[in-house]
Amino acid sequence: MPGFFFHHNDMTELNEKGNCKLAEGKIHKKKQKAFGADLKNYLRCMVPHIESGIKTSNSRNAMLSAEEVIQWSQSLEKLLASQSGQGVFWEFLKSEFSEENIEFWLACEDYKKTKSDHLHGKAEKIYKEFVQSDAIKQINIDCQMREVTAKRAKDPTHSSFDEAQKTVYILMERDSYPRFLKSKAYLNLLNKLQTSISK
C-alpha cells in the first residue's frame, strides 16, 4: 500500500503550527484565568460597597413598621407624610420616569417654609427646574397654568406654586399612586415587614 510521505520541512512546519495553536490555546486559557481573577478581585472590592448599600436599605426598612407601610395605602397624603414613604415612592416614580412630580411637590413644600428674603432665589430655581417650557424636569401642567405660574414666580409669595403643586398632586394621586400600591416594590416591602413580625 502506498504510504504518505511528508517532506521533512513540511513536518516541522506542521509541528510548529501545532505548537503555535497549543501555545495560543494556553495564552487564551491564561487570559481567561487572568480575567476571572480580575473579576474576582473587582467583586471582592465591590462587595463591601454592595453590602453597605443593602445594609442602608435594610436599616431604612428596619425602622419601618408594617403598620406604617399599611398606612401608606390609606391615602397619598399619608404616604407623603412619611419620609420613608417619600423615598420608596420616589424610587417607584423613578422606575416610571416620572420622579419630577414628587421632586416638584417636595420643592414646593420646602418653598413654603422659606424666609421671605430668600423667596426670589428659590422661586427662580423651581421655575427653571420644573416649570419653564424647556425645563430639565418639566412637570405636566397645561400652558395656561405654566403662564400663570411664571408670572407668580417673577413676583413671588409663599403661595406662588400652590396651584401647580395641587395639579401635580392630583396627577400623582389619580395616576401613579394606585399603580404604586399594586407594584412589586410596595407589595414586597409590605410582605417582608409582615413576615418579620410573624417570625
C-alpha positions in Angstrom: 0.0 0.0 0.0 1.3 3.4 -0.8 2.3 5.3 2.2 2.0 9.0 2.9 5.3 10.8 2.7 5.9 14.2 4.1 8.8 16.3 3.3 10.9 16.9 6.4 10.3 20.7 6.2 6.6 20.1 5.9 6.6 18.0 9.1 8.5 20.7 11.1 6.1 23.3 9.7 3.1 21.3 10.8 4.7 20.7 14.2 5.4 24.4 14.6 1.8 25.3 13.6 0.5 22.7 16.0 2.7 24.1 18.8 1.6 27.6 17.9 -2.0 26.6 18.2 -1.3 24.9 21.5 0.6 28.0 22.7 -2.3 30.2 21.5 -4.7 27.9 23.5 -2.6 28.2 26.6 -2.4 32.0 26.2 -6.2 32.1 25.7 -6.7 30.0 28.9 -4.3 32.2 30.8 -6.2 35.3 29.6 -9.5 33.7 30.8 -7.9 32.9 34.1 -6.5 36.4 34.4 -9.9 37.8 33.5 -11.5 35.5 36.1 -9.0 36.6 38.7 -9.6 40.3 37.8 -13.3 39.8 38.0 -13.0 38.1 41.4 -10.8 40.9 42.7 -13.2 43.5 41.3 -16.1 41.8 43.0 -14.2 41.5 46.3 -13.6 45.2 46.2 -17.3 45.9 45.3 -18.9 43.5 47.9 -18.4 45.8 50.9 -20.0 48.7 48.9 -22.8 46.5 47.7 -23.3 45.2 51.2 -23.3 48.7 52.7 -25.9 49.6 50.1 -28.0 46.7 51.2 -27.5 47.5 54.9 -28.6 51.1 54.4 -31.8 50.0 52.6 -32.3 47.3 55.2 -31.7 49.8 58.0 -34.4 52.0 56.5 -36.7 49.0 56.3 -35.7 48.1 59.9 -37.0 51.4 61.1 -40.2 50.9 59.2 -43.1 49.0 60.6 -45.7 47.1 58.7 -48.3 49.3 60.3 -46.7 52.5 58.8 -46.4 50.8 55.4 -50.1 49.8 55.5 -51.0 53.4 56.4 -49.4 54.5 53.1 -52.2 52.6 51.3 -54.9 54.8 53.0 -54.0 58.0 51.1 -51.3 59.7 49.1 -51.2 62.3 51.9 -50.2 59.7 54.4 -47.6 58.3 52.1 -46.0 61.7 51.6 -46.2 62.5 55.3 -43.7 59.7 55.9 -40.1 60.4 54.9 -39.6 56.7 54.2 -42.7 56.7 52.2 -41.4 59.6 50.1 -38.2 57.7 49.4 -40.0 54.4 48.4 -42.5 56.4 46.2 -39.6 58.4 44.6 -37.9 55.1 43.7 -41.1 53.8 42.1 -41.7 57.1 40.2 -38.1 56.9 39.0 -38.8 53.4 37.6 -41.7 55.0 35.7 -39.5 58.0 34.6 -41.8 60.5 36.4 -39.8 61.3 39.6 -40.0 65.1 38.7 -43.6 65.0 40.1 -42.5 64.2 43.7 -39.4 66.3 43.4 -41.5 69.3 42.4 -44.0 68.6 45.2 -41.2 68.4 47.8 -39.6 71.6 46.4 -42.9 73.4 46.8 -43.2 72.1 50.4 -39.7 73.4 51.1 -40.5 76.7 49.4 -43.5 77.4 51.6 -41.2 77.3 54.7 -38.7 79.7 53.1 -37.9 83.1 54.7 -39.3 86.0 52.7 -35.9 87.4 51.8 -35.0 84.1 50.1 -38.2 83.6 48.1 -36.9 85.2 44.9 -33.9 82.9 44.6 -35.9 79.7 45.3 -38.8 80.7 43.1 -36.5 81.2 40.2 -34.8 77.9 40.8 -38.1 76.0 41.0 -39.4 77.7 37.9 -36.2 77.0 35.8 -36.0 73.4 37.0 -39.7 72.3 36.8 -42.0 74.9 35.2 -40.5 76.6 32.2 -41.2 75.0 28.8 -37.7 73.7 28.3 -37.1 72.7 32.0 -34.9 69.7 32.6 -37.5 68.1 34.9 -40.6 69.7 33.3 -43.8 68.9 35.1 -47.1 68.0 33.3 -49.2 71.2 33.5 -51.2 72.9 30.8 -49.9 76.1 29.0 -52.3 78.4 30.9 -51.1 77.2 34.3 -47.5 77.4 33.1 -48.0 81.1 32.2 -49.8 81.9 35.5 -47.1 80.2 37.5 -44.4 82.0 35.5 -46.0 85.4 36.4 -46.3 84.4 40.1 -42.7 83.2 40.2 -41.5 86.7 39.0 -43.2 88.4 41.9 -43.0 85.5 44.4 -45.1 85.0 47.5 -45.3 81.8 49.6 -48.3 80.6 47.5 -46.8 81.2 44.1 -46.6 77.5 43.2 -49.7 76.3 45.1 -51.9 75.7 42.0 -49.2 73.9 40.1 -48.4 71.8 43.2 -52.1 70.9 43.6 -52.3 69.9 39.9 -49.2 67.6 40.2 -50.5 66.2 43.5 -53.8 65.2 41.8 -51.9 63.7 38.9 -49.9 61.5 41.3 -53.0 60.7 43.3 -55.0 59.5 40.3 -52.3 58.0 38.2 -49.0 57.0 39.9 -50.3 56.3 43.4 -52.8 53.5 42.5 -50.0 51.8 40.4 -47.6 52.2 43.3 -49.9 50.3 45.7 -50.1 47.4 43.2 -46.4 47.5 42.4 -43.9 44.8 43.4 -41.8 47.4 45.3 -44.7 48.2 47.7 -46.1 44.7 48.0 -42.7 43.1 48.5 -41.8 45.6 51.2 -45.1 45.1 53.0 -44.7 41.3 52.7 -41.2 41.4 54.1 -42.2 43.5 57.1 -45.3 41.4 57.8 -43.1 38.2 57.6 -40.5 39.6 60.0 -43.3 40.3 62.5 -44.7 36.8 62.3 -41.3 35.2 62.9 
